[in-house]
Amino acid sequence: MAKSIRTMEDFSEFVGLSRPTVSKYFNDPSSVRKKTRDAIEEALKKSGFRPNIFAVNLNRRRSNIIGIVVPTSIDPFYMALTRRIELIANEAGFHAFVLSADGRADIEDNAIKTFKSMNVAGAIIAPLGSAARPKTLEQLGQSIPLVYVDSPLDETSAFVGTDNRQSFGLIVDYLCRSGEPPCYLGMPHVNTNALTRETAYLEAMARLGMEPHVLPVSEAASWDFERFAFEEASRLLEKPAALKSRTILCANDRLAFGVIAAAWQKGLKVGHGADYDLRIAGHDDHPLSQYACPPLTTVAQNYDEIGRLAIQLLLHKLDEADHPALGKEQILLKSELMLRHSA
């Protein structure tokens, strides 16, 4: 019976080459002679052996693993973002390794430590923001290149995300032109977007000479946005006068889903026109926004472009050939207004 090939030592014996030569090939195939390379590749086909990628990368001066940390793995925005990053990373010869913080700073901290132990080449991180532990991120950034997405850690770190001032300016302007000026339902303070988006709403209302009204909500730091918004809106709709407006602009679409559900439960009709009780709008263009009931008016973030530019920026920081500089390290993308039945 043929001997099972499970380790690098087993494979070295099978191919008839020394362990250092085989390791040299797996670290960089071009570093060995063509005859040796051909022999190893033929042996790989015959044996079906695949080396432990993490063990190989630990021995490299720089690995071909790129780390990705997201706040939650069940949000479609982060799913679309990581899918785009993974595709481009693979095309560039890198393996993307994704970890979720599950909305908790201690898990994010462990994810960062895991990447350090794996000797990743660089990382793309959507940080938890105020709940995060910036010292851990700063320490990681001292050893490998980092690019932040969705919400920046600070004003100097490499970042790719949405221009919230432009996007909120766009939808506030539309809502004011087409009906009652909007009041604002903010998001839980789980990252810097909470404050940035509220500030963008206030600035947009001020530019139009309108009085802003931020709805009072609890300070719970929950990533369960739909439930948070449903409970807060249910409470607020008990006293409609507290809304100050029949138009509600939500910090993101997932909040808007919760508000629409609360309005339905109260028997209120959501839509645009005199026959409706409320207009509701969101931000992000969540994949389910067009299928909500009613379909949600929102502004669309460019998920694909955020992912493409983030990995391109990281590859440039890694000095990869064919990945030219983008000109700046803080990139804010414009959003597009998506008009649907809810507003």
Secondary structure, DSSP 8 states (H G I E B T S, - for coil): ------SHHHHHHHHTS-HHHHHHHHH-GGGS-HHHHHHHHHHHHHH-----HHHHHHTSSS-SEEEEEES-SS-HHHHHHHHHHHHHHHHTT-EEEEEE-TT-HHHHHHHHHHHHHHT-SEEEE---GGGS-HHHHHHHHHHS-EEEESS-SSSSS-EEEE-HHHHHHHHHHHHHHHSS--EEE---SSSTHHHHHHHHHHHHHHHTT----B--------S-HHHHHHHHHHHHHTSGGGGSSSEEEESSHHHHHHHHHHHHHTT--BSSSTT-SBEEE-SB--TTGGGSSS--BEEE--HHHHHHHHHHHHHHHTT-TT----S-SEEEE--EEE--TT-
